[in-house]
Amino acid sequence: MADKAAAEAKAVAEAKAAAEAKAAVEAKAAADKAAAAQKKAPAAAAASAPTPPPPAVDAEAAAKALAAKERGTAALKKGEFRAAAEAYRDASKFAPSDHTHYSNLALALLKYGQPQHAATAARRCIELEPKFLKGHFRLGQALRASGEAPAAVEALQEALRLAQAEGAKEASEVAKELSACKEEAAKAAAPKPTGAKPTAAGGGPHGISIVPNAADDDVEEISTSPTRGKPGTMKVIKPATLSSSAEIERKAAEVAKRAAEIAKGAPGKGSSLAGAKASLSAFEREFQGLWKQGKGAASTPASVLCDLLSQLPATAAEMSRFIGEGLSEDLLSGLVLATAQAAEPPVTAAARLCALTAVRRFDMCWMFVGKQEKAAATAVLASASGGELADEVAAAAKRYGVQLA
């Protein structure tokens, strides 16, 4: 009996110990689970929290952009292509992230006879929205009008790929444009008889057919047929040289580099990276303080302007890196006007203008400058046109769109 009682007591003790151990394990598991849940709570709360609304769009700027776009559309309908281009440019300034404004600008510039500027606007459109097929289409049209058939083919092929992927109604029209452009590229590549003058296919001076119903969404109702000449063609101004954008930038860099090298050897102060500001923003703050937001101040002493301008980098590569994407119309306008006013050696001043042509977005910013800026550029470049920089100045004059006597 004693042995049996002892065995039962032992069994009870073991059962109790096992229960306590199990309870301890379960309690620890529960505690671990609670701790894990507590750690996840903030993340879960954040995930379940409503997404904050996007930054509010400046209502005033949006309204101005819309009004400018409507002015552009109205001008385009009337055949007032320069007015349309200016209006679309205003729209892009009020809403710089809206890619359609640049596509519309490209169309207006193309109709106005400025295919190279149209290509610049189209490229900006594509930068903002790479999958916008009409941006690629406008670029193809602009390059074709500039005589750059091979590059135009590439742009139109991308436009066609996007159109087919989207099932867009413009696919057949883009394909037609691409086919005509390929024919022109083949003819351009074919050997020509001695003394024969190159000819372009199609109805216009470059055989550029403006495809009907291929305008952008906000101007789609506008006929793209020109107001003059044969139906379906567009008169364009043939540029003095027909080069790809990469080739233009390369040549501009070479011209600016040589100009800078010559300027460094000129008497007086020349641009030098050693004296440059640490950043564009630092330079702009000081420059705008003297130059009244880049609009000019006749009372500013020429020597002061000379000292400030000498802080800009010398070569095209340095200037391009220094300014980067920061070139604006106001800054470019101010630099050109200040250069004309500063008492610098002609070679130094001309070299700076040469270097500016290598900066990204130069063409876009110079597109709609006023007569004052063009007169200043003409004066600066003309002052150095007869010396060592003759060829470089002539090349820069084409980029500035000015004629030297």
C-alpha positions in Angstrom: 0.0 0.0 0.0 2.8 2.4 0.9 4.5 1.6 -2.4 1.3 2.3 -4.3 0.7 5.6 -2.6 4.3 6.7 -3.2 3.9 5.8 -6.9 0.7 7.7 -7.2 2.2 10.8 -5.5 5.2 10.6 -7.8 2.9 10.4 -10.9 0.9 13.4 -9.6 4.1 15.4 -9.1 5.4 14.5 -12.6 2.0 15.4 -14.2 2.0 18.7 -12.3 5.6 19.5 -13.4 4.7 18.7 -17.0 1.6 20.9 -16.9 3.6 23.7 -15.4 6.3 23.3 -18.1 3.7 23.3 -20.8 2.1 26.4 -19.4 5.4 28.1 -19.3 6.1 27.3 -22.9 2.6 28.5 -23.9 3.0 31.7 -21.9 6.4 32.4 -23.6 4.9 31.7 -27.0 2.0 34.1 -26.3 4.4 36.7 -25.0 6.6 36.4 -28.1 3.5 36.6 -30.4 2.3 39.7 -28.6 5.7 41.4 -28.9 5.9 40.6 -32.6 2.4 42.0 -33.1 3.4 45.1 -31.2 6.4 45.6 -33.5 4.2 45.1 -36.6 1.5 47.5 -35.4 3.2 50.8 -36.6 3.9 49.3 -40.0 0.4 48.0 -40.3 -1.0 51.3 -39.2 1.1 53.1 -41.8 0.1 50.7 -44.5 -3.6 51.1 -43.7 -3.4 54.8 -43.4 -4.8 56.7 -46.4 -2.2 57.8 -49.0 -1.6 61.5 -48.7 -2.8 63.5 -51.6 -0.3 64.8 -54.2 1.0 68.3 -53.9 -1.7 70.8 -55.0 -1.1 72.2 -58.5 -0.7 75.9 -58.6 -4.2 76.9 -59.7 -3.1 80.2 -61.1 -0.2 78.7 -63.1 -2.5 75.9 -64.4 -5.1 78.5 -65.5 -2.4 80.5 -67.3 -1.1 77.4 -69.0 -4.6 76.5 -70.2 -5.2 80.0 -71.5 -1.9 80.0 -73.3 -2.6 76.6 -74.9 -6.0 77.9 -76.1 -4.4 81.0 -77.6 -1.9 78.7 -79.4 -4.6 76.5 -80.8 -6.6 79.5 -82.0 -3.5 80.9 -83.7 -2.7 77.6 -85.3 -6.2 77.4 -86.8 -5.6 80.9 -88.3 -2.3 79.9 -89.8 -0.5 82.3 -87.4 2.3 79.9 -86.7 4.7 82.2 -84.9 2.0 83.4 -82.5 1.0 79.8 -82.0 4.6 78.8 -81.1 4.9 81.7 -78.7 1.7 80.8 -77.0 2.6 77.1 -76.6 6.0 78.2 -75.3 4.2 80.3 -72.7 2.1 77.3 -71.8 5.2 75.1 -71.3 6.7 77.8 -69.0 3.6 77.8 -66.8 3.3 74.0 -66.8 6.9 72.8 -67.5 6.1 69.2 -66.6 3.3 68.8 -69.2 4.7 67.0 -72.2 1.8 67.9 -74.5 2.8 71.6 -74.5 6.2 70.7 -76.0 4.6 68.5 -78.6 2.3 71.3 -79.6 5.2 73.7 -79.6 7.1 71.3 -82.0 4.1 71.3 -84.3 3.8 75.1 -84.4 7.5 75.5 -85.0 7.5 72.9 -87.7 4.7 74.8 -89.4 6.5 78.1 -88.9 9.5 76.7 -90.8 11.8 76.1 -87.8 12.5 72.3 -87.9 15.6 72.4 -85.8 13.8 74.2 -83.0 10.9 71.9 -83.5 13.2 68.9 -82.9 14.4 70.5 -79.7 10.8 70.9 -78.4 10.0 67.3 -79.5 13.0 65.9 -77.6 11.9 67.8 -74.5 8.5 66.2 -74.9 10.0 62.7 -75.1 12.2 63.4 -72.1 9.1 64.1 -70.0 7.0 61.2 -71.4 9.1 58.6 -73.3 6.0 56.6 -74.3 4.1 59.5 -75.9 4.0 58.4 -79.5 3.2 61.9 -80.9 6.4 63.2 -79.3 8.4 60.7 -81.4 6.3 61.4 -84.4 7.0 65.2 -84.1 10.7 64.5 -83.7 10.6 62.3 -86.8 8.9 65.1 -88.8 11.3 67.7 -87.5 14.4 65.7 -88.3 13.0 64.9 -91.8 12.3 68.5 -92.4 15.9 69.3 -91.4 17.2 66.8 -93.9 18.3 64.2 -91.3 16.4 61.3 -92.9 18.3 58.4 -91.1 17.7 60.0 -87.6 14.1 60.7 -88.7 13.6 57.0 -89.6 14.6 56.0 -86.1 12.2 58.4 -84.4 9.4 57.4 -86.7 10.0 53.7 -86.1 9.7 54.3 -82.4 6.5 56.2 -83.0 5.1 53.4 -85.1 6.0 50.8 -82.5 4.2 52.7 -79.8 1.2 53.3 -82.1 0.9 49.6 -82.9 1.3 48.6 -79.3 -1.5 51.0 -78.3 -3.7 50.2 -81.2 -3.7 53.9 -82.0 -5.5 55.3 -85.0 -2.4 57.2 -86.1 -0.5 53.9 -86.8 -1.3 53.9 -90.5 -0.4 57.6 -90.9 2.9 57.1 -89.0 3.6 54.1 -91.2 3.1 56.2 -94.3 5.4 58.9 -93.0 8.0 56.3 -92.2 7.8 54.7 -95.6 8.4 58.1 -97.3 11.2 58.9 -95.0 12.9 55.6 -95.7 12.8 56.3 -99.4 14.4 59.7 -98.8 17.1 58.1 -96.7 17.8 55.5 -99.4 18.0 58.3 -102.1 20.3 60.3 -99.9 22.6 57.3 -99.4 22.7 56.5 -103.1 25.7 57.8 -105.2 24.8 60.8 -107.2 26.1 61.6 -110.7 28.8 64.3 -110.9 27.3 67.8 -111.0 23.8 66.6 -110.2 21.9 68.6 -107.6 20.3 66.6 -104.7 16.6 66.4 -104.9 14.1 65.5 -102.2 11.1 63.3 -102.6 7.6 64.6 -101.9 5.8 67.8 -102.5 7.7 70.3 -100.3 11.2 71.6 -100.5 12.4 68.6 -98.5 9.5 66.3 -99.5 8.0 66.7 -96.0 4.4 65.6 -95.9 2.6 66.8 -92.9 0.3 63.9 -92.1 -3.4 64.9 -91.7 -5.1 64.2 -88.4 -1.8 63.6 -86.6 -1.9 66.7 -84.4 -1.7 66.3 -80.6 -4.7 65.5 -78.5 -5.5 69.1 -77.7 -5.2 70.3 -81.3 -6.3 67.2 -83.1 -9.1 69.0 -84.9 -6.5 71.3 -86.6 -5.7 70.5 -90.2 -2.0 70.0 -90.7 -2.1 71.0 -94.3 -0.2 74.2 -94.9 -1.8 77.5 -96.0 0.4 77.8 -99.0 1.9 75.4 -101.5 0.7 72.0 -102.5 -1.8 70.2 -100.3 -0.2 67.9 -97.8 3.2 69.6 -97.9 4.9 72.2 -95.8 7.4 74.9 -96.7 10.3 74.9 -94.4 13.5 76.8 -94.2 16.5 74.6 -95.0 19.2 75.0 -92.4 22.7 76.0 -93.5 24.1 72.6 -92.3 22.3 69.3 -91.9 23.8 67.4 -89.0 22.4 65.2 -86.3 21.8 66.8 -82.9 24.8 64.8 -81.5 27.0 66.1 -84.3 25.9 69.7 -83.7 26.7 69.4 -80.0 30.1 67.8 -80.8 31.0 70.6 -83.2 29.8 73.2 -80.8 32.0 71.7 -78.1 35.0 71.8 -80.4 34.3 75.3 -81.5 33.9 76.5 -77.9 37.0 74.7 -76.8 39.2 76.3 -79.4 37.6 79.7 -78.6 38.3 79.3 -74.9 41.9 78.4 -75.7 42.4 81.5 -77.8 40.6 83.6 -75.2 42.9 82.4 -72.4 45.8 83.9 -74.4 44.1 87.2 -74.9 45.1 90.3 -72.9 42.9 91.2 -69.9 40.7 88.8 -68.0 39.4 85.6 -69.6 37.2 83.0 -68.2 38.9 80.6 -65.9 37.7 77.6 -64.0 40.0 78.5 -61.1 38.0 81.6 -60.4 34.6 80.0 -61.0 31.8 80.0 -58.4 31.3 76.8 -56.5 27.8 76.3 -58.0 25.5 77.8 -60.6 23.1 78.9 -57.9 25.9 80.9 -56.2 26.8 82.6 -59.4 23.2 83.3 -60.3 22.5 85.0 -56.9 25.4 87.4 -57.4 24.7 87.9 -61.1 21.0 88.6 -60.6 21.7 90.9 -57.8 23.8 93.1 -60.2 21.8 92.4 -63.3 18.2 92.8 -61.9 17.0 89.3 -62.5 19.0 89.0 -65.8 17.1 91.9 -67.4 20.1 94.3 -67.4 21.2 97.4 -65.5 22.9 100.1 -67.5 24.2 101.6 -64.2 26.3 98.5 -63.4 29.9 99.3 -64.0 31.5 97.3 -66.9 34.4 96.4 -64.7 32.1 94.8 -62.2 30.4 92.8 -64.9 33.7 91.8 -66.2 34.9 90.5 -62.8 31.7 88.5 -62.4 31.6 87.0 -65.9 35.3 86.0 -65.5 34.1 83.5 -62.9 32.4 81.4 -65.5 34.2 78.3 -66.7 36.3 78.6 -69.9 35.7 75.5 -72.0 32.5 74.2 -73.5 32.8 71.0 -71.4 33.3 73.0 -68.2 30.5 75.4 -69.0 28.2 72.5 -69.8 29.0 70.8 -66.5 28.7 74.0 -64.5 25.3 75.0 -65.9 24.0 71.5 -66.4 20.2 71.6 -66.7 20.0 75.0 -65.1 20.0 77.2 -68.2 16.9 79.4 -68.4 15.8 82.0 -70.8 16.4 84.7 -68.3 19.9 83.5 -67.4 20.9 83.1 -71.1 19.5 86.5 -71.9 21.3 88.1 -69.0 24.6 86.5 -69.9 24.5 87.6 -73.5 23.5 91.2 -72.6 26.0 91.4 -69.8 28.8 90.1 -72.1 28.0 92.8 -74.6 28.1 95.5 -71.9 31.2 94.3 -70.1 34.5 95.8 -71.1 36.2 92.6 -72.1 38.6 91.8 -75.0 36.5 90.8 -78.1 38.0 87.3 -78.2 37.1 86.7 -74.5 33.6 87.9 -75.0 33.1 85.9 -78.2 34.6 82.8 -76.7 32.0 82.9 -73.9 29.1 83.0 -76.4 30.7 80.1 -78.3 30.9 78.1 -75.0 27.2 78.8 -74.2 26.1 77.1 -77.4 27.4 73.8 -76.0 25.2 74.0 -72.9 22.2 71.7 -72.8 18.9 73.4 -73.6 20.6 76.3 -75.3 18.4 76.0 -78.4 15.2 75.8 -76.4 16.2 78.9 -74.3 17.4 80.9 -77.3 14.3 80.1 -79.3 12.2 83.2 -78.3 14.7 85.8 -77.2 14.1 89.3 -78.1 15.7 91.7 -80.6 17.9 93.2 -77.9 19.6 89.8 -77.1 20.1 89.1 -80.8 21.6 92.5 -81.4 23.9 91.9 -78.4 25.0 88.5 -79.8 25.6 90.0 -83.2 27.8 92.8 -81.8 29.9 90.4 -79.6 30.4 87.9 -82.4 31.1 90.5 -85.1 33.8 92.1 -83.0 35.8 88.9 -83.2 34.8 87.7 -86.6 38.0 88.8 -88.4 40.6 87.3 -86.1 41.7 83.9 -85.0 38.1 83.0 -84.1 36.7 83.6 -87.5 35.5 80.1 -88.2 34.4 79.5 -84.6 32.4 82.8 -84.6 30.8 81.9 -87.9 29.6 78.6 -86.5 28.3 80.2 -83.3 26.5 82.8 -85.3 24.5 80.1 -87.0 23.5 78.7 -83.6 22.4 82.2 -82.5 20.6 82.7 -85.7 22.3 86.0 -86.5 24.1 87.3 -89.5 27.5 89.0 -89.3 28.4 91.7 -91.7 
